[in-house]
Amino acid sequence: MATPTDIRKGKVIMYNGTPHAVMSMLHRTQGRQAGFVQTVLRNLDTNTSTAVKFRSTDSVEFCHTTTRPLEFSYIDGDHYHFMDPESFDDIVLMQSTIGDDVKWLLEGVVYSVLFVDGVPVSLELPNNMEMTVAEAAEGLRGDTSSAPTKPVTLTNGVVVQVPLFVKQGDVIKVRTEDASYVGRA
């Protein structure tokens, strides 16, 4: 068992019997009172966030975690199959584990998967991905006082605001965090 002062962002701890990822952590002291650690934890089972305060006398249990690169292979109902590029093992993640990130899954792309005690619990997307523009309206010049943009639809169904010169069939880089245009590929 460890103390709350050992908690760091990115670590995974057991809280109320389920693994929680530490999203943020702040150590505080108030006058002559004992210090405490204010954290924001994300439940890896339900994907909900909670603010939790740990006193300096509390104990914390850290989970054994590993991150493995896995290549996305195919979808079979609610089962998403990934292949380990080194051992060629087939690892299955459920729809509930992936959540809304399913729209960024492309066949043949390598993703980082977080394992807690040997069980896959979350998928980490790359910061930027190269996607093909499926639908793009013609960019009309007109009221362009600043950088004009237009909406385009990517092959995965995500709508992104891009500059007027982007056309259907172009490959662009998109930030996966907020679905924003980064540049041409």
ABEGO torsion letter per residue (X at the ends): XBBAAABBBGBBBBBGGBBBBBABBBBBBBEABBBBBBBBBBBAAAGBBBBBBBBAABBBBBBBBBBBBBBBABBBEABBBBBBAAAGBBBBBBAAAAEAAAAABBBGBBBBBBBBGGBBABBBBBABBBBBBABBBBBBBEBBABBBBBBBBBAAGBBBBBBAABBBGBBBBBBAAAGBBAEBX
